[in-house]
């Protein structure tokens, strides 16, 4: 039995990768590294994203999802936003307990593409009515219709709510 070297070129043996495929993989890796860095920096600052208002954060999140997931990024962002704003927040508003805080944290981590797991404590709620308006009205409105007016209403309700660390 004789062992010989393959006559095919190295690129044919390993499967040739196109320049487009390499550029796409490099873009995904850079976007993921940037989002991890932003998550670490945001965790250190106590913020989720760099945006100061809900509209800016919404656009930043959508761009991160598109960078990471490509064509399906918009759909993945919409699903994460609906889960967080229309499921986790109303449950948290109606029944603030460890389980709903955990659900909120997990959905927020998904929505923010956070590399760091969030562990929030139970909120101290000084104004129950403002808490309910924020979580059960403003968040679902923002999740279903992420328009400028809904995002601004969210910001106003967050100010009225006066619960530290819960936006």
C-alpha positions in Angstrom: 0.0 0.0 0.0 1.4 3.3 -1.1 0.6 6.6 0.6 0.7 9.6 -1.6 0.0 13.3 -1.2 -3.3 14.7 -2.5 -3.1 16.3 -5.9 -5.9 18.8 -5.1 -4.9 22.3 -4.0 -5.2 23.2 -0.3 -8.2 25.5 -1.0 -10.1 22.6 -2.7 -9.3 20.2 0.1 -10.5 22.5 2.9 -13.4 24.1 1.0 -12.9 27.5 -0.5 -14.3 30.4 1.5 -15.4 33.4 -0.5 -14.4 36.9 0.3 -18.0 37.8 1.0 -18.3 34.9 3.6 -15.0 36.0 5.3 -16.1 39.7 5.4 -19.5 38.6 6.8 -17.9 36.5 9.5 -15.5 39.3 10.4 -18.4 41.8 10.6 -20.3 39.5 12.9 -17.3 38.9 15.1 -16.6 42.7 15.3 -20.2 43.4 16.1 -20.3 40.8 18.8 -17.1 42.0 20.4 -18.4 45.6 20.3 -21.7 44.6 21.9 -19.8 42.7 24.6 -17.6 45.7 25.3 -20.7 47.9 25.5 -22.4 45.5 27.9 -19.3 45.4 30.1 -19.0 49.2 30.0 -22.8 49.7 30.6 -22.7 47.3 33.5 -19.9 49.3 35.0 -21.9 52.5 34.5 -25.1 51.0 35.7 -26.8 51.6 32.3 -27.9 49.1 29.7 -27.0 51.1 26.5 -25.3 54.4 25.8 -28.6 56.1 24.7 -30.0 58.6 27.1 -33.6 58.3 25.9 -35.8 55.3 24.9 -35.8 56.2 21.2 -32.0 56.2 21.0 -31.7 52.9 22.9 -34.4 51.4 20.6 -32.3 52.3 17.5 -29.1 51.1 19.1 -30.6 47.7 20.0 -32.1 47.3 16.5 -28.7 48.0 14.9 -27.0 45.5 17.2 -29.6 42.8 16.3 -29.1 43.5 12.6 -25.4 43.3 12.9 -25.5 40.0 14.8 -28.3 38.2 13.0 -28.2 39.7 9.5 -31.5 39.6 7.6 -33.3 38.1 10.5 -32.1 40.8 13.0 -35.1 43.0 12.6 -37.5 40.0 13.3 -35.3 38.8 16.3 -35.3 42.4 17.7 -39.1 42.7 17.3 -39.6 39.3 19.1 -37.3 40.3 21.9 -38.9 43.7 22.3 -42.4 42.2 22.4 -41.4 39.6 24.9 -39.8 42.2 27.2 -42.3 45.0 26.8 -45.6 43.1 26.3 -45.0 40.1 28.6 -42.3 40.7 31.2 -43.2 44.3 32.1 -47.0 43.8 32.5 -46.3 40.8 34.7 -43.8 42.7 36.7 -46.2 45.6 37.0 -49.0 43.4 38.3 -47.0 41.1 40.5 -43.6 42.3 41.5 -41.9 39.2 42.9 -38.7 37.3 42.4 -40.0 35.3 39.5 -41.2 38.3 37.5 -38.0 40.2 38.3 -36.1 37.2 37.0 -38.2 37.1 33.8 -37.7 40.8 33.3 -33.9 40.5 33.8 -33.7 37.6 31.3 -35.8 39.4 28.7 -33.8 42.6 29.2 -30.5 40.7 28.7 -31.8 39.2 25.5 -33.1 42.6 24.3 -29.8 44.3 25.1 -27.7 41.4 23.8 -26.0 41.5 27.1 -23.0 39.3 27.7 -23.4 39.8 31.4 -26.3 38.3 33.3 -28.4 40.9 35.2 -29.6 40.1 38.7 -31.9 42.8 40.0 -33.3 43.0 43.5 -37.0 43.4 44.3 -38.1 47.0 43.5 -39.2 49.5 46.2 -42.4 51.0 44.8 -43.3 54.4 46.3 -46.3 55.1 43.9 -48.2 51.9 42.9 -50.3 53.8 40.4 -47.3 55.3 38.5 -45.7 51.8 38.6 -48.7 50.2 37.0 -49.0 53.0 34.3 -45.4 52.6 33.4 -45.3 48.8 33.3 -48.8 47.9 32.1 -49.5 50.8 29.8 -46.3 52.5 28.6 -44.2 49.4 28.0 -46.9 47.5 26.0 -47.6 50.6 24.0 -43.8 51.0 23.3 -43.6 47.3 22.4 -46.5 47.3 20.0 -46.0 50.7 18.4 -42.3 51.8 18.9 -43.1 55.3 17.6 -41.6 58.5 19.0 -44.7 59.5 21.0 -44.8 56.0 22.7 -41.1 56.1 23.5 -41.5 59.7 25.0 -44.5 58.5 27.0 -42.3 55.7 28.4 -39.7 58.3 29.5 -42.3 60.5 31.2 -43.9 57.5 33.0 -40.4 56.3 34.2 -39.8 59.8 35.7 -43.2 59.7 37.5 -42.6 56.2 38.7 -39.6 57.2 40.8 -38.2 53.6 41.2 -34.4 53.7 41.2 -32.8 51.5 38.5 -36.1 50.4 36.8 -36.8 52.1 33.5 
